[in-house]
Amino acid sequence: MNTRLLTGGLAGLYLGAMLTACGGGGGSDSATVNTPPSTPSSSTAQFAIGAGFKARVMNGSSDTFDVGGTCSGTAAITTLAAVASTFETVAGFSTTQTSTSSFSNCMPATASVTGVTYYSADYGPIGQSIGGGDYAKYESRLPPLPASVKVGDAADFGALTTYTDSTKAMLTGRKLFSYVIEPDSSTTATANIIVRTYDTTAQLLSTQRSRYRMAADGTLKLVTIEVQFGTTSNVRLVYTAR
């Protein structure tokens, strides 16, 4: 059971987040979660995602979830407001996030992990450090999010190289980030942040999709986080915000 997983919740789209989840073993892999069919309305508006992201980083956030899929239970992710910080000589900001989970049919039954995400002064992500191991650095300097996006916009926007610790002596893999702006209603859109995690042999270990409901002013509300493991496990988890 791997209890360290980086989310994209705008984790990738720059809302760095750590999600405690089952990474293999425990529970029945045959369980599924069915999403009822629907055709969401599509807005033609522009959405101020840059301002919304900055506000969420600066102010912090707290979300609670019901967990379904292979494992059943509850979870919570709390991110503290940003503070001045430095990552590998680059001055900027950092946020500390703690994720906890409790499962009724998977092991371990409870888990908690704390991590830090680092940003440059203009709120471009530059690195992450997760308690108990995992140290990651973006392979190139990323710009801040665009001022606005619209439904249909999509981009690959960054890659993290991951190591066992801050010495960077041992490589563990890569995380690739992308996003898609999806329809939601006539006045809102969904920011779908996708994080794909690979090992050192380029095998896909997991795909995580974090969906945020986004208002015109960029205000972001986390709706779901879905994690599908692969290669060494077919565990699937769906975190639904309360």
N, C-alpha and C positions, 0 to 999 in steps of 0.2 A: 504494500500500500504506500503510494507516494502522496504525501500531504503537502507538497509545495508545488503550486502551480501559479504561474503569472497570468493574470487576466488582462485583457484588454479592456476593460470596461471603461471608460475611455482610457483604458490602461494602455492600449495600443494607440488609440487616437489621442493619446497623451494623458489620459487619466490613469496614471499608473496604479495598479491594484494587484493584490495577491489574493488568490482564492484557495481556501483549503478544500481539497477534493480527494476522492479515491482515485488512485492511479493504476490499480491492478490488484486483483484478488479481493475477496470479501464480497458477499452479496451474490445475487444471481444475474448473469449477463443477459438473460433472456428478457428482462423487464424492459418495457418501452413506454414512452410518453407520446400520446397522439395529440397533435395540434389540430383543432377543428378548422375545417376549410373556411376561408374568408377572403374577400376581395376588398382590401382597404382603399379608402378614398386617396386620391393623390393631389397634393398641393403644388401649385406652380410658384409659390413664394420662395424668397431667399431666406435662409436661416443663418443667424449670426453665430456660427459654431465657435469661432475664435473667442468671442466675448464670453460665451457660455462656459467654455473650457476654463478660461482664466478665472472666472468666478468660482467654479467648483474647486479648483486647486487652491485658490486663496482662502476660501471659507471652510473647506473640509466637507465631509459628508458622512452619513450613517444610514445603512440599509440593512434590512432584515429579510430573510427568504424562507420559503418552504422549498424543500428539495425533493425532486422526484426522479424517475428513471431507474437505474440499477440500484441506487441507494435511496432510502427515504429518511427524511429528517428535517432539521432546521439549520440555518446558518446566519451569520451576521458579518458585515464588513464595515469597519469604521476607519475613516481617514481623517487625520488631524489637519488643521489649517496649515498652510505653507509657512515655513520659516527660512530665514537666510541661511545658506549653506554653501559648501564647496565640494565639488567632485573632481578628483584628479586635476587640481589646480584651477578648474573653471568655477568662477563664482556665480551663484544664482540662488535657487530655492530648493527645498526638499519637502516632501510630505511623508509622514509615517503612517502606515496602514496596518491594522490588525484584523485578521480573519479568523473566525471561530466556527466550528461546525459540530453537530451532534447527529449521529445516524442510529437508526433502530435496527438495521439489518446489514451493516457493513463494519469492518474493523479498520482502524481503531474507531471505537464508538464516539469518542470526542477527540478533537484536535484543535490546535491554535498555532498560528504563525504570524510573525510580524516582519515587515519589510519596509524599506525606504526607497522612494523614487526621487531622482535628482533631475532638476531642470536648469537650463541656462537662464540668464537674466531676462530674456525675451520669451520664456516659457516653452522653449524647445526642449524635449526630453534628451538627456545625455547618459543616464545610467540607472542601475538599480542594484540593490543589495537585499537579499532575503535571509532572515535568521535561520541558522542551522545549515548554511551552505548556499551556494548559488550567488554569483557576482556577475553582473552583466553590464556591457558597455555598447552603446550604439556604434555601428561600424563607420558612420559618418555623421557630421553635425547636422541635425535636423532643424528646419525652420519652424516657427510657430504655425499653428493651424491657420488656414485661410480665414479671411474676415467673414466670408459667407459661403454657403453651399446650397444646392437645390436637389430635389429628388432626382435620382439617376446618376448623380456624381459618384465616382469611385476612383480609388487610387491605391497603389502600393506605396507605402511612405516610409518604411524604415526596417532595419534589421538589427538585432542584438546578437552579439557573440557572448556566450555564457561560459563561465569558469566555475571551478569548485570554490574559489575564494578570491580575495582581493590581490593576491600575489600574481594571479593569472598564469600560474605555472601549469595548470591542467585544464585543457579545453573540454567542455561537456557538450557543446552543440550550438544551435542557432535558434532564434525566434524571429519569424517574419510577420510583419504587420501590414494590414490593409484595411480599408473601410469602404462601405457602400451606404449611400443615403437612400433609404427605402420609403415608400409611401406609408402613411399612417392615417391621416384625416385631412380635411380641407384646410386645417389651420396648423397642423403639426406634421413632422416627419420623423422617421426612425433612423438614428445613426447606428449602424451595425459595424462593430469593431471586431475584426477577425485576427486571431493570433495563432499561427501554426508553429509548433515546436518540433525540432528535429534533433536527432543525436549526431554524433561525430561521423557516422556513416551515411548521413542524409536520409535516414529512415524517419518517417513521420510518426511522432509519438502522440500528438494530440492536436485537435483543432478546437479552438474556443471562440464562440460568437457571443459578444455582449451587446445587447440592444438597449438603446436609450431613446425615450420619447423626447423630441426636441421642439421647443416653441420657437416662434419667429425671432425672439430676442436671444436665442441660443440656450435658454434654460434647459438643463438636461435632467431627466428623471429616469433612473435605471428601471428597466422592465423585466428582463430575463438575462441569465447567463447560461449558455449551453456548452457543455464540454463533451466531446467525443474522443475517447482514447483510441489508439491504433497500434499496429505492429505487435506489441506485447500484451495488449488487452483490448477488449471491445466494450469496456465499461462506458456508459453514457449517463451524464448527470444533467439535470435541468433545474436551475435555481430561479424561482419565480418570486419577484419582490412583492412584499405584502403592501 
